[in-house]
């Protein structure tokens, strides 16, 4: 009897938060944005518009007639908690100078596996959050280990609050209300099938030795990315939708603890995508633990995320029906039963100067075609779709949708400046016919200026927008370092370029007239091509934008050498005032030969430099990490390799998965303290 009453109570509570709103939605500000009125409408839309879909958003135990629905107004998190009081064991030293996460946009913090507040260092270590009393360095020690369940990703720290993002699994059963109601109530129960979700777990860390759980906001899907602006955190989760629709779908819901508090409305655009994904944007105040807003969008699979203080941009590719060139042999029958005209590329008629290709009509007769390569015209190349969402104090409002030709490299390919969005894309980046565009969009995401066919035959390796200029690195055989003027958004123009061997994967401003590049050097092969030949740091002088120069370079290791900083800007440490630049390095010192089965020897650790335009790169010292010191043959442990670097006052900290090494900046090679972290992982064999 008690069990039945409990289920009835839970069911009634669930019904209070379900049911799509059909009223006029003031959130819809763009003519292309629409809102689903029911889950069945979502299913019908997917069946109608799916393009080469092969997966399904399947949740065990959810039937076609047991679908979760929601109100348009998202209520506040039910477990809103006041800040937890506690006795502090020593607050952060506000007078300390210390490094923070290397971010793209000033004032927009990015979550990371480590945070530093000038006294304590907070580290994601395996399934634990470790707090290290880090300063003074010689007395550093772990003062708390916070156990987590699931898979922890990143953290934010702001004053006495810490937010952990992690994936976990919930178990639930369902109750259907009527055969045609389309309503489902989730009942949390042990032993039932699981569903992945993302949790933003907020802790009060005023007592660093004893973090206290404040609030737990859970969203269906997997963790994609997040940003923090002041006390407000914006979290983006993704949930892939698969096309075996007979198994049923549900829309993402928001929970606190085991209680479902809301399911946001689902917005969409009436156009087909190659893959449909629910993107849920949830904002909350990390000081109070209160959820502010949550909205779900059905769109393509986002792979680029950029946030300014005022806007959030989600970008993804939209591919043509055929993306790759096809070789059609004479004796292969194409899937055509009648005479058809097909456009093919005649390589002998390429103009080269504009990189546009003339096409010759070829007729299929008797279901055969001459042996040739069929390729796409530039009009059929991959496009990037960009959605702008305005953000303010946690509220999220849809702005506009735009599209550009080509593909973005990463978040540094976008930049918001003076109410415009600047983008750098590569068109046909897997083809020898590739080229690069720079496009400027207005706040309505309409094109107002562009420059096309930059560096034909090459693709973008790195981009950095700084003020009125874009610094762009492309590569095929040489490293053209471009300076592009965007002071007139309607008429971008190339001011100057510098061709040097190698390429830069990441660009970082030194000051207004100097740019740091980190990438790889290259060496010409006997066949006339080029191959990577070790790491390279470079300092570019752009004082005269029409004639950029490389002031200095520093090369590390042989072919195979690498650094996490090549594709993760958070692994790069630079402070001009402190005059310190540091990168984690995996340095190949010899590549071996057939006598030793090509076993390489390598060194793993950290390179630390001082850097000025006058003196260039000056090596201050190296911090070794790999246990074999100078040799890794034939196995190594990934957890031994350095991943993050930071400083507090005059002390330098280098972090791997399992170790925190501490040195004075004045003599970084002299490790004064090593803190062992709880992370453990197996070693990997290298062939």
Buried (B, 14 or more C-beta within 10 A) or exposed (E): EEEEEEBEEBBEBBEEBBBBBEEEBEBBEBEEBBBBBBBBBBBEBBEEBBEEBEEBBBBBBBEBBBBBBBBBEBEBBBBBBEBBEBEEBEBBBEEBEBBBBBBBBEEBBBBBBBBBBBBBBBBBBBBBBBBBBBBBBEEBEBBBBBEBEBBBBBBBBBEBBBBBBBBBEBBBBBBBBEEEEBBBBBBBEEEBBEBBBBBBBBBBBBBBBBBBEBBBBBBBBBBBBBBBBBBBBBBBBBBBBBBEBEBBBBBBBBBBBBBBBBBBBBBBBEEBBBBBBBBBBBBBBBBBBBBBBBBBBBBBBBBBBBBBBBBBBBBBBBBEEEBEBEEBEEEEEBEEEEEEEBEBBEEEEBEEEEBBBEEEEBEBEEBBBEEBEBBBEBEBBBBBBBBBBBBEEBEBBBBBBBBBBBBBBBBBBBBBBEEBBBBBBBBBBEBEBBBBBBBBBBBEBEBEBBBBBBBBBBBBBBBBBBEBBBBBBBBBBBBBBBBBBBEEBEEBEBBBBBEBBBBBBBBBBBEEEBBBBBBBBBBEEEEEEBEBBBBBBBBBBBEEBEEBBBBBBBBBBBBBBBBBBBEBBBBBBBBEEBBBBBBBBBBBBBEBEEEEEEBBBBBBBBBBBBBBBEEBBBEBBBBBBBEBEEBBBEEBBBBBBBBBBBBBBEBBBBBBBBBBBBBBBEEBBEBBBEBEBBBEEEEEEEE
